Amino acid sequence: MTLALLFPGQGSQAVGMGKALYESSAAARAVFDAADAALGSRISRLCFEGPEEELKLTANTQPAILTHSIAAFEDLRARFPERLEGAAFAAGHSLGEYSADVAAGALAFEDAVRLVRERGRFMQEAVPAGVGAMAAIVGLAPSDVEAACAEAAQGEIVAPANYNSPEQTVIAGHAAAVERAGKACLARGAKRAIPLPVSAPFHCALMSPAREKMRPLLEAAALTSPRLPVVTNVDADPARGAEALRSALVRQVDSPVRWVESVQRLAREGVDRALEIGPGNVLAGLVRRIEKGIKVEGYAG
């Protein structure tokens, strides 16, 4: 049996996240302590105690989720190493790609947590509050979502940001264009167009300023070849070298998350088991909708 390790992205945060894991696991506690030291602030306290409004700021959410995911991974390695037997690939959704790179041995955790804090800050700064938006389109083929976005743009930016499953595509861009595109999707037969409570329009062209700010940080980061190939969001292909991973992290900032194609590629590579490591179980549900032949389990510690 061939196993893929999957790591969640932004959207899984909640006050109290990781607290029980921190209290019960020395391996997990070491990760939270390392995050506090690397950031020079108590991200652990923010995870455990809030306030919620501060935790939801993307510059905090991103390092919080990364820390929880890697804490769960290290706890798993320490206590249940047999569950990682057969691991042949890693992948992460959006922010989760950093967790995947850490788990694959390509990026030091301390470097990753500092990078994602800056990633969150740059994403938030790229678009003034209220200018951008995101919406989940349910029950419409991705090609029809793309056509609706092209029709609704009218000189503004709106495009698919996350290809999450064959029946769910998230769109992002200027707020008015996202609203127009949602209505165009409904007119084309979508079941729902759900506005998302996000702080910025991620993974679209409006994020290009954030990409350019991340580029020098990622170029300076000490990436090495991974122990496991990482299927990247932007290419939906296994990256086996440091420079391929680096390029993917730069480009993913303002490019769509090709999760459907990523899971399909894992299936073609022979993956028949997946383990979602970190807070939440969103990826498990998506994988089941994409490839029924992949059995998915979760581990949050």
LINSULDA-V589201 format. One record per residue. N is the residue number from 1. RES is the residue in three letters. PHI is phi in whole degrees, 0 to 359 (NA if undefined). D_CENTER is the distance of its C-alpha to the mean C-alpha in whole Angstrom. Layout:
# LINSULDA-V589201
n=N res=RES phi=PHI d_center=D_CENTER
n=N res=RES phi=PHI d_center=D_CENTER
This chain:
# LINSULDA-V589201
n=1 res=MET phi=NA d_center=25
n=2 res=THR phi=248 d_center=22
n=3 res=LEU phi=251 d_center=19
n=4 res=ALA phi=245 d_center=16
n=5 res=LEU phi=263 d_center=13
n=6 res=LEU phi=243 d_center=10
n=7 res=PHE phi=230 d_center=7
n=8 res=PRO phi=284 d_center=5
n=9 res=GLY phi=250 d_center=3
n=10 res=GLN phi=297 d_center=6
n=11 res=GLY phi=123 d_center=9
n=12 res=SER phi=253 d_center=10
n=13 res=GLN phi=279 d_center=12
n=14 res=ALA phi=198 d_center=16
n=15 res=VAL phi=300 d_center=19
n=16 res=GLY phi=100 d_center=20
n=17 res=MET phi=299 d_center=17
n=18 res=GLY phi=83 d_center=18
n=19 res=LYS phi=296 d_center=21
n=20 res=ALA phi=296 d_center=23
n=21 res=LEU phi=296 d_center=21
n=22 res=TYR phi=301 d_center=22
n=23 res=GLU phi=284 d_center=26
n=24 res=SER phi=255 d_center=26
n=25 res=SER phi=229 d_center=25
n=26 res=ALA phi=295 d_center=26
n=27 res=ALA phi=295 d_center=23
n=28 res=ALA phi=292 d_center=20
n=29 res=ARG phi=300 d_center=23
n=30 res=ALA phi=297 d_center=23
n=31 res=VAL phi=291 d_center=19
n=32 res=PHE phi=299 d_center=19
n=33 res=ASP phi=295 d_center=23
n=34 res=ALA phi=295 d_center=21
n=35 res=ALA phi=296 d_center=18
n=36 res=ASP phi=301 d_center=21
n=37 res=ALA phi=292 d_center=23
n=38 res=ALA phi=294 d_center=21
n=39 res=LEU phi=271 d_center=20
n=40 res=GLY phi=69 d_center=24
n=41 res=SER phi=206 d_center=23
n=42 res=ARG phi=271 d_center=22
n=43 res=ILE phi=297 d_center=19
n=44 res=SER phi=297 d_center=20
n=45 res=ARG phi=297 d_center=22
n=46 res=LEU phi=296 d_center=20
n=47 res=CYS phi=298 d_center=18
n=48 res=PHE phi=278 d_center=21
n=49 res=GLU phi=238 d_center=23
n=50 res=GLY phi=79 d_center=21
n=51 res=PRO phi=289 d_center=23
n=52 res=GLU phi=301 d_center=20
n=53 res=GLU phi=299 d_center=20
n=54 res=GLU phi=284 d_center=20
n=55 res=LEU phi=297 d_center=17
n=56 res=LYS phi=285 d_center=15
n=57 res=LEU phi=295 d_center=15
n=58 res=THR phi=299 d_center=12
n=59 res=ALA phi=293 d_center=14
n=60 res=ASN phi=262 d_center=14
n=61 res=THR phi=300 d_center=11
n=62 res=GLN phi=295 d_center=9
n=63 res=PRO phi=294 d_center=12
n=64 res=ALA phi=295 d_center=12
n=65 res=ILE phi=291 d_center=9
n=66 res=LEU phi=303 d_center=9
n=67 res=THR phi=297 d_center=13
n=68 res=HIS phi=298 d_center=13
n=69 res=SER phi=297 d_center=11
n=70 res=ILE phi=287 d_center=13
n=71 res=ALA phi=299 d_center=16
n=72 res=ALA phi=296 d_center=16
n=73 res=PHE phi=298 d_center=16
n=74 res=GLU phi=291 d_center=19
n=75 res=ASP phi=297 d_center=21
n=76 res=LEU phi=297 d_center=20
n=77 res=ARG phi=298 d_center=22
n=78 res=ALA phi=283 d_center=24
n=79 res=ARG phi=257 d_center=26
n=80 res=PHE phi=226 d_center=25
n=81 res=PRO phi=300 d_center=24
n=82 res=GLU phi=297 d_center=26
n=83 res=ARG phi=287 d_center=23
n=84 res=LEU phi=263 d_center=21
n=85 res=GLU phi=296 d_center=24
n=86 res=GLY phi=89 d_center=23
n=87 res=ALA phi=295 d_center=20
n=88 res=ALA phi=235 d_center=20
n=89 res=PHE phi=216 d_center=16
n=90 res=ALA phi=228 d_center=13
n=91 res=ALA phi=202 d_center=9
n=92 res=GLY phi=219 d_center=6
n=93 res=HIS phi=272 d_center=3
n=94 res=SER phi=58 d_center=3
n=95 res=LEU phi=311 d_center=3
n=96 res=GLY phi=301 d_center=4
n=97 res=GLU phi=295 d_center=6
n=98 res=TYR phi=295 d_center=8
n=99 res=SER phi=300 d_center=9
n=100 res=ALA phi=298 d_center=10
n=101 res=ASP phi=295 d_center=12
n=102 res=VAL phi=294 d_center=13
n=103 res=ALA phi=297 d_center=14
n=104 res=ALA phi=278 d_center=16
n=105 res=GLY phi=83 d_center=18
n=106 res=ALA phi=267 d_center=17
n=107 res=LEU phi=217 d_center=16
n=108 res=ALA phi=294 d_center=18
n=109 res=PHE phi=302 d_center=16
n=110 res=GLU phi=300 d_center=18
n=111 res=ASP phi=293 d_center=17
n=112 res=ALA phi=298 d_center=13
n=113 res=VAL phi=292 d_center=14
n=114 res=ARG phi=290 d_center=16
n=115 res=LEU phi=297 d_center=14
n=116 res=VAL phi=286 d_center=11
n=117 res=ARG phi=297 d_center=14
n=118 res=GLU phi=291 d_center=15
n=119 res=ARG phi=303 d_center=12
n=120 res=GLY phi=296 d_center=12
n=121 res=ARG phi=295 d_center=16
n=122 res=PHE phi=294 d_center=16
n=123 res=MET phi=295 d_center=14
n=124 res=GLN phi=295 d_center=16
n=125 res=GLU phi=285 d_center=19
n=126 res=ALA phi=293 d_center=18
n=127 res=VAL phi=225 d_center=19
n=128 res=PRO phi=301 d_center=22
n=129 res=ALA phi=305 d_center=21
n=130 res=GLY phi=90 d_center=22
n=131 res=VAL phi=280 d_center=22
n=132 res=GLY phi=251 d_center=19
n=133 res=ALA phi=201 d_center=18
n=134 res=MET phi=223 d_center=15
n=135 res=ALA phi=211 d_center=16
n=136 res=ALA phi=265 d_center=16
n=137 res=ILE phi=259 d_center=18
n=138 res=VAL phi=245 d_center=19
n=139 res=GLY phi=84 d_center=22
n=140 res=LEU phi=221 d_center=22
n=141 res=ALA phi=299 d_center=22
n=142 res=PRO phi=306 d_center=19
n=143 res=SER phi=296 d_center=23
n=144 res=ASP phi=287 d_center=24
n=145 res=VAL phi=296 d_center=21
n=146 res=GLU phi=300 d_center=21
n=147 res=ALA phi=296 d_center=25
n=148 res=ALA phi=295 d_center=25
n=149 res=CYS phi=295 d_center=23
n=150 res=ALA phi=298 d_center=25
n=151 res=GLU phi=291 d_center=28
n=152 res=ALA phi=271 d_center=27
n=153 res=ALA phi=301 d_center=26
n=154 res=GLN phi=49 d_center=29
n=155 res=GLY phi=87 d_center=29
n=156 res=GLU phi=257 d_center=25
n=157 res=ILE phi=258 d_center=22
n=158 res=VAL phi=204 d_center=20
n=159 res=ALA phi=197 d_center=18
n=160 res=PRO phi=301 d_center=15
n=161 res=ALA phi=249 d_center=12
n=162 res=ASN phi=226 d_center=10
n=163 res=TYR phi=271 d_center=12
n=164 res=ASN phi=276 d_center=11
n=165 res=SER phi=202 d_center=14
n=166 res=PRO phi=302 d_center=18
n=167 res=GLU phi=243 d_center=19
n=168 res=GLN phi=220 d_center=16
n=169 res=THR phi=232 d_center=15
n=170 res=VAL phi=266 d_center=13
n=171 res=ILE phi=249 d_center=15
n=172 res=ALA phi=212 d_center=15
n=173 res=GLY phi=156 d_center=18
n=174 res=HIS phi=298 d_center=21
n=175 res=ALA phi=303 d_center=22
n=176 res=ALA phi=294 d_center=25
n=177 res=ALA phi=291 d_center=24
n=178 res=VAL phi=295 d_center=21
n=179 res=GLU phi=296 d_center=24
n=180 res=ARG phi=299 d_center=26
n=181 res=ALA phi=294 d_center=24
n=182 res=GLY phi=300 d_center=23
n=183 res=LYS phi=294 d_center=27
n=184 res=ALA phi=295 d_center=27
n=185 res=CYS phi=294 d_center=25
n=186 res=LEU phi=298 d_center=27
n=187 res=ALA phi=295 d_center=30
n=188 res=ARG phi=273 d_center=29
n=189 res=GLY phi=112 d_center=28
n=190 res=ALA phi=298 d_center=25
n=191 res=LYS phi=286 d_center=25
n=192 res=ARG phi=209 d_center=23
n=193 res=ALA phi=231 d_center=21
n=194 res=ILE phi=252 d_center=19
n=195 res=PRO phi=299 d_center=19
n=196 res=LEU phi=255 d_center=16
n=197 res=PRO phi=278 d_center=16
n=198 res=VAL phi=249 d_center=14
n=199 res=SER phi=268 d_center=15
n=200 res=ALA phi=200 d_center=14
n=201 res=PRO phi=274 d_center=14
n=202 res=PHE phi=290 d_center=11
n=203 res=HIS phi=57 d_center=10
n=204 res=CYS phi=220 d_center=14
n=205 res=ALA phi=298 d_center=17
n=206 res=LEU phi=295 d_center=18
n=207 res=MET phi=270 d_center=15
n=208 res=SER phi=301 d_center=18
n=209 res=PRO phi=299 d_center=19
n=210 res=ALA phi=293 d_center=16
n=211 res=ARG phi=301 d_center=15
n=212 res=GLU phi=292 d_center=19
n=213 res=LYS phi=285 d_center=19
n=214 res=MET phi=285 d_center=16
n=215 res=ARG phi=307 d_center=18
n=216 res=PRO phi=295 d_center=21
n=217 res=LEU phi=295 d_center=19
n=218 res=LEU phi=288 d_center=17
n=219 res=GLU phi=294 d_center=20
n=220 res=ALA phi=274 d_center=22
n=221 res=ALA phi=289 d_center=19
n=222 res=ALA phi=272 d_center=21
n=223 res=LEU phi=263 d_center=19
n=224 res=THR phi=233 d_center=21
n=225 res=SER phi=296 d_center=21
n=226 res=PRO phi=283 d_center=18
n=227 res=ARG phi=292 d_center=20
n=228 res=LEU phi=243 d_center=18
n=229 res=PRO phi=300 d_center=17
n=230 res=VAL phi=251 d_center=13
n=231 res=VAL phi=280 d_center=12
n=232 res=THR phi=272 d_center=11
n=233 res=ASN phi=300 d_center=9
n=234 res=VAL phi=282 d_center=12
n=235 res=ASP phi=250 d_center=14
n=236 res=ALA phi=56 d_center=14
n=237 res=ASP phi=230 d_center=16
n=238 res=PRO phi=289 d_center=16
n=239 res=ALA phi=264 d_center=17
n=240 res=ARG phi=244 d_center=19
n=241 res=GLY phi=231 d_center=20
n=242 res=ALA phi=298 d_center=19
n=243 res=GLU phi=290 d_center=20
n=244 res=ALA phi=294 d_center=18
n=245 res=LEU phi=295 d_center=15
n=246 res=ARG phi=298 d_center=16
n=247 res=SER phi=300 d_center=16
n=248 res=ALA phi=295 d_center=13
n=249 res=LEU phi=293 d_center=11
n=250 res=VAL phi=294 d_center=14
n=251 res=ARG phi=288 d_center=14
n=252 res=GLN phi=290 d_center=10
n=253 res=VAL phi=302 d_center=11
n=254 res=ASP phi=240 d_center=13
n=255 res=SER phi=242 d_center=12
n=256 res=PRO phi=291 d_center=11
n=257 res=VAL phi=278 d_center=8
n=258 res=ARG phi=267 d_center=11
n=259 res=TRP phi=289 d_center=10
n=260 res=VAL phi=302 d_center=13
n=261 res=GLU phi=295 d_center=15
n=262 res=SER phi=296 d_center=13
n=263 res=VAL phi=292 d_center=14
n=264 res=GLN phi=298 d_center=17
n=265 res=ARG phi=294 d_center=17
n=266 res=LEU phi=302 d_center=17
n=267 res=ALA phi=297 d_center=20
n=268 res=ARG phi=294 d_center=22
n=269 res=GLU phi=280 d_center=21
n=270 res=GLY phi=97 d_center=23
n=271 res=VAL phi=292 d_center=20
n=272 res=ASP phi=236 d_center=22
n=273 res=ARG phi=225 d_center=20
n=274 res=ALA phi=222 d_center=16
n=275 res=LEU phi=236 d_center=15
n=276 res=GLU phi=274 d_center=12
n=277 res=ILE phi=246 d_center=12
n=278 res=GLY phi=130 d_center=11
n=279 res=PRO phi=290 d_center=12
n=280 res=GLY phi=87 d_center=12
n=281 res=ASN phi=220 d_center=13
n=282 res=VAL phi=298 d_center=11
n=283 res=LEU phi=294 d_center=10
n=284 res=ALA phi=301 d_center=13
n=285 res=GLY phi=295 d_center=15
n=286 res=LEU phi=293 d_center=13
n=287 res=VAL phi=299 d_center=14
n=288 res=ARG phi=298 d_center=18
n=289 res=ARG phi=281 d_center=18
n=290 res=ILE phi=267 d_center=17
n=291 res=GLU phi=224 d_center=19
n=292 res=LYS phi=294 d_center=22
n=293 res=GLY phi=281 d_center=23
n=294 res=ILE phi=261 d_center=20
n=295 res=LYS phi=276 d_center=20
n=296 res=VAL phi=245 d_center=17
n=297 res=GLU phi=237 d_center=18
n=298 res=GLY phi=233 d_center=16
n=299 res=TYR phi=212 d_center=16
n=300 res=ALA phi=247 d_center=16
n=301 res=GLY phi=96 d_center=19
